[in-house]
Amino acid sequence: MKLLRTYRFLALTTIALVMALVSSAHALTITPVRLEIKGEPGQVVKQEMTLINEQAVPVTYYSSFANFEAQGDTGSPAFVVAKADIGTWMKTSESITLGPNESKAIAINIAIPTDASAGGHFGAIFWGTAPNETTPGQLAISAKTGMLILLSVSGDVKEAGGLADFMTVGNKFWYNTLPVSFEYRFRNDGGDRIKPVGKITIRDTVYIPADRLDANPVQGNILPSSMRKFKVDWIKYSEPAGEPLATSAFGKFFHKVGYQWKNFALGLYFAKIDITYGSQGQHATDQVKFFVFPWQLVIVIVVVLVLVLWGSKKILKKYNRFIISQARAGMSDESLEQ
């Protein structure tokens, strides 16, 4: 039963935090939403967070702590009841009352034990509207907003990992327009978090660089003993939200042509990922190929070229006939004068 309650707490708290971080709950905003800090064994690390009450009435918020670990390869954290590690090292105000639209800076102290293991320690500070009290047989769960704490404790930390794979989404090869979406999975076998940094360089058929993309646009970390998937899109033009769409087949066709023109790409392309990670600047690279053929745009271009060539030929013929007629007229005038 105790294990069941723990899993229930983990699931409900994770859902509540994710929803709060995405929507800001329209009630409480916390800044920053994530702290990435370093410390020494035996050191007390001091930080601050700001709480903003977005409601039109006074609200009392209560603090709580949790550890978190990687959950799958999406980068979503799984929160665990803090019985040891960083969740028990953190201290802040037990509660705070904020007036309507009031904001206040709150101190955070992280007392790192002298025997703390070197490497990454990951936790979260939650603020909710109900005290952290439990009664026999149940846990008090309320909507909470939280801040992630990513702490690196100095020492001899193993650094290991690498690129597990790199491909287009769905391993797709043929495209008729952009975007082309890439994904890669990065593995962390070390003792601290890894934040991959690098570029995806896209080259065209003759290997001239066409674009360079940030390989980690979300600035995501990979926690120890886990793997994370990253997604990167190559696109030049995005349609404005709410733009009216054509309804007729003719309108849809030319809407597609316009979109392909603004996202022009044609031929075989090569995408190479080059990532640097770890304190020693280790490298990881891989490459994938894909082909873009915007057939609607190509049809229009071919038709336009045919019409231009046909029209040019007609104009040239008329011009030649005009020159010949003028020459004949000139010769006739000379004959009459003689």
WOVENDA-V755457 format. One record per residue. N is the residue number from 0. SS is DSSP state (a for helix, b for strand, c for the rest). PSI is psi in degrees with one decimal (none if undefined). D_CENTER is the distance of its C-alpha to the mean C-alpha in Angstrom with 2 decimals. Layout:
n/ss/psi/d_center
N/SS/PSI/D_CENTER
N/SS/PSI/D_CENTER
//
This chain:
n/ss/psi/d_center
0/c/-39.4/39.05
1/a/-42.0/37.52
2/a/-39.2/34.85
3/a/-42.4/34.18
4/a/-37.9/33.80
5/a/-45.6/31.35
6/a/-37.4/29.11
7/a/-43.4/29.51
8/a/-45.4/28.49
9/a/-48.2/25.39
10/a/-48.0/24.26
11/a/-39.5/25.15
12/a/-40.3/23.73
13/a/-47.1/20.31
14/a/-43.3/20.24
15/a/-42.1/21.56
16/a/-45.4/19.12
17/a/-45.2/15.98
18/a/-37.0/17.71
19/a/-41.7/18.75
20/a/-34.4/15.45
21/a/-45.6/14.01
22/a/-9.4/17.27
23/a/9.7/18.86
24/a/-0.4/21.83
25/a/23.5/23.54
26/c/-53.0/25.82
27/b/130.2/24.48
28/b/135.7/21.76
29/b/132.7/21.13
30/b/138.9/19.96
31/c/168.5/18.33
32/c/-11.4/16.20
33/b/137.4/15.94
34/b/127.1/18.56
35/b/108.3/18.43
36/b/164.2/22.14
37/b/155.8/24.91
38/b/165.6/28.48
39/c/150.6/31.77
40/c/132.8/33.81
41/c/-7.6/36.19
42/c/148.0/34.22
43/b/111.6/33.36
44/b/127.5/29.99
45/b/129.4/30.01
46/b/177.2/27.02
47/b/151.1/26.62
48/b/151.7/24.55
49/b/128.8/25.21
50/b/134.0/25.92
51/b/118.1/26.23
52/b/112.4/28.31
53/c/5.4/27.35
54/c/163.7/30.30
55/c/11.1/33.67
56/c/157.6/35.58
57/c/143.5/35.85
58/b/139.0/33.80
59/b/128.5/34.28
60/b/145.7/31.29
61/b/140.8/31.75
62/b/155.2/29.75
63/b/166.4/28.96
64/b/154.9/27.20
65/b/156.7/25.48
66/b/158.9/24.18
67/b/156.1/20.99
68/b/169.7/20.00
69/b/144.9/17.38
70/b/104.5/17.47
71/c/-156.2/16.76
72/c/18.1/13.85
73/c/-12.8/11.04
74/c/-0.3/10.97
75/b/134.2/12.98
76/b/148.0/16.06
77/b/120.0/19.61
78/b/138.4/22.02
79/b/141.4/25.54
80/b/129.6/28.72
81/c/101.7/29.43
82/c/-11.5/32.72
83/c/-177.5/32.10
84/c/-156.2/29.70
85/a/-28.6/27.53
86/a/-24.1/27.84
87/a/-5.2/31.54
88/a/-18.7/31.26
89/b/141.8/29.68
90/b/139.9/31.96
91/c/-175.7/31.55
92/c/138.3/33.57
93/c/-33.2/34.52
94/b/160.9/34.30
95/b/138.9/33.98
96/b/125.9/35.19
97/b/136.0/33.48
98/c/176.8/35.26
99/c/125.0/33.89
100/c/24.6/30.84
101/c/147.3/31.67
102/b/150.4/29.34
103/b/139.2/30.36
104/b/133.3/29.21
105/b/133.1/29.73
106/b/144.2/30.55
107/b/128.4/29.00
108/b/129.5/31.02
109/b/105.8/29.87
110/b/101.4/33.05
111/c/123.2/32.22
112/c/154.4/35.19
113/c/-23.9/37.19
114/c/19.0/36.69
115/c/137.2/32.90
116/c/142.4/31.38
117/c/146.6/29.43
118/b/-157.5/25.70
119/b/139.4/22.92
120/b/127.7/23.77
121/b/128.2/21.26
122/b/-174.4/22.23
123/b/146.6/21.71
124/b/123.7/24.01
125/b/149.6/24.45
126/b/126.2/26.43
127/b/173.8/28.13
128/c/3.8/31.21
129/c/141.4/33.32
130/c/154.5/34.88
131/c/71.6/33.91
132/c/145.5/37.17
133/b/151.8/37.99
134/b/157.0/41.08
135/c/126.1/42.60
136/c/-4.4/40.81
137/b/162.3/37.72
138/b/141.7/34.81
139/c/110.4/34.12
140/c/129.9/30.58
141/c/166.4/29.23
142/c/132.2/26.01
143/b/150.6/24.32
144/b/140.8/21.66
145/b/166.0/20.52
146/b/131.5/19.21
147/b/141.4/17.92
148/b/118.1/20.10
149/b/101.8/19.19
150/b/131.7/22.58
151/b/118.5/23.71
152/b/127.8/27.48
153/c/152.3/29.19
154/c/-168.5/31.27
155/c/98.9/31.44
156/c/129.4/28.04
157/c/131.1/27.45
158/c/117.7/24.46
159/c/149.5/23.70
160/b/-169.7/20.96
161/b/174.8/19.64
162/b/117.9/17.67
163/b/-41.5/18.64
164/b/162.9/17.69
165/b/126.0/15.86
166/b/170.5/16.27
167/b/153.1/15.39
168/a/127.7/14.33
169/a/9.5/17.77
170/a/36.3/19.27
171/c/142.9/20.08
172/c/-43.5/22.26
173/b/132.6/23.58
174/b/146.5/21.76
175/c/-2.3/23.62
176/c/168.4/20.96
177/c/157.2/17.38
178/c/154.4/14.53
179/b/123.6/14.48
180/b/130.1/11.59
181/b/153.9/11.47
182/b/147.1/10.81
183/b/152.8/12.30
184/b/133.4/13.58
185/b/134.6/14.64
186/b/136.0/17.75
187/b/110.0/19.06
188/c/9.5/22.85
189/c/-164.8/23.61
190/c/2.8/24.54
191/c/167.8/21.72
192/c/154.9/17.96
193/b/134.4/16.26
194/c/102.2/13.33
195/c/139.1/12.94
196/b/133.6/13.10
197/b/-166.5/13.81
198/b/154.5/13.61
199/b/113.0/13.82
200/b/125.3/17.08
201/b/126.1/18.23
202/b/146.6/22.04
203/c/-168.0/24.35
204/c/-36.1/27.55
205/c/16.3/29.54
206/c/27.3/26.79
207/c/133.5/26.13
208/b/127.2/22.59
209/b/-28.5/20.95
210/b/159.3/17.51
211/b/128.5/15.34
212/b/146.7/11.55
213/b/123.5/9.57
214/c/-15.4/9.19
215/c/69.0/6.96
216/c/-22.3/4.90
217/c/0.5/4.10
218/c/43.0/7.76
219/c/149.6/8.24
220/c/153.6/11.90
221/b/122.0/13.98
222/c/159.6/17.11
223/c/147.1/20.54
224/c/41.2/21.89
225/b/171.9/18.69
226/b/142.8/16.17
227/b/142.0/12.41
228/b/135.1/10.51
229/b/144.8/7.37
230/b/133.3/6.51
231/b/132.8/6.84
232/b/136.8/8.94
233/b/112.2/12.17
234/c/143.0/13.64
235/c/-30.8/16.20
236/c/130.4/17.03
237/c/133.4/15.64
238/c/138.9/18.48
239/c/142.9/19.06
240/c/138.9/18.76
241/c/3.5/22.27
242/c/130.1/23.74
243/c/138.9/26.84
244/c/145.6/26.88
245/c/148.1/30.00
246/c/-30.8/32.16
247/c/157.4/34.69
248/a/-39.8/34.22
249/a/-45.2/35.23
250/a/-40.8/32.74
251/a/-39.6/29.85
252/a/-49.5/30.83
253/a/-23.6/30.89
254/a/-40.9/27.69
255/a/-39.4/26.05
256/a/-44.5/27.97
257/a/-39.6/26.73
258/a/-41.8/23.07
259/a/-32.7/23.71
260/a/-42.8/25.52
261/a/-24.2/22.72
262/c/43.4/20.32
263/c/127.5/23.17
264/c/135.8/22.82
265/c/127.1/25.77
266/b/-168.0/26.79
267/b/133.8/25.64
268/b/152.8/22.51
269/b/126.0/21.53
270/b/120.9/18.02
271/b/126.8/18.31
272/b/135.2/15.80
273/b/111.9/17.21
274/b/139.9/15.89
275/b/138.6/17.77
276/b/160.5/17.85
277/c/163.0/20.52
278/c/-19.4/23.17
279/c/-0.2/25.16
280/c/42.3/22.56
281/b/153.4/22.53
282/b/150.3/21.15
283/b/132.7/19.71
284/b/156.9/19.69
285/b/166.1/19.76
286/b/148.4/20.18
287/b/150.5/19.95
288/b/151.2/21.94
289/b/162.7/21.61
290/b/132.3/23.87
291/b/124.9/23.37
292/c/95.1/26.48
293/c/82.2/26.34
294/a/-33.3/29.72
295/a/-45.2/30.19
296/a/-39.4/29.79
297/a/-41.8/31.97
298/a/-46.6/34.67
299/a/-43.5/34.82
300/a/-43.0/34.99
301/a/-44.9/37.75
302/a/-44.8/39.69
303/a/-42.9/39.52
304/a/-42.2/40.69
305/a/-45.5/43.53
306/a/-40.4/44.62
307/a/-44.8/44.53
308/a/-42.4/46.56
309/a/-43.9/48.95
310/a/-39.8/49.40
311/a/-39.7/49.92
312/a/-42.1/52.51
313/a/-43.3/54.35
314/a/-40.2/54.36
315/a/-40.4/55.61
316/a/-45.1/58.40
317/a/-39.5/59.49
318/a/-43.2/59.47
319/a/-41.9/61.59
320/a/-37.3/64.04
321/a/-43.8/64.31
322/a/-44.1/65.06
323/a/-43.3/67.60
324/a/-38.0/69.30
325/a/-39.1/69.49
326/a/-41.9/71.00
327/a/-39.4/73.56
328/a/-38.6/74.46
329/a/-40.1/75.05
330/a/-36.7/77.27
331/a/-41.5/79.27
332/a/-38.6/79.93
333/a/-39.3/81.21
334/a/-41.3/83.60
335/a/-36.6/85.08
336/a/-33.0/85.72
337/c/none/87.63
//
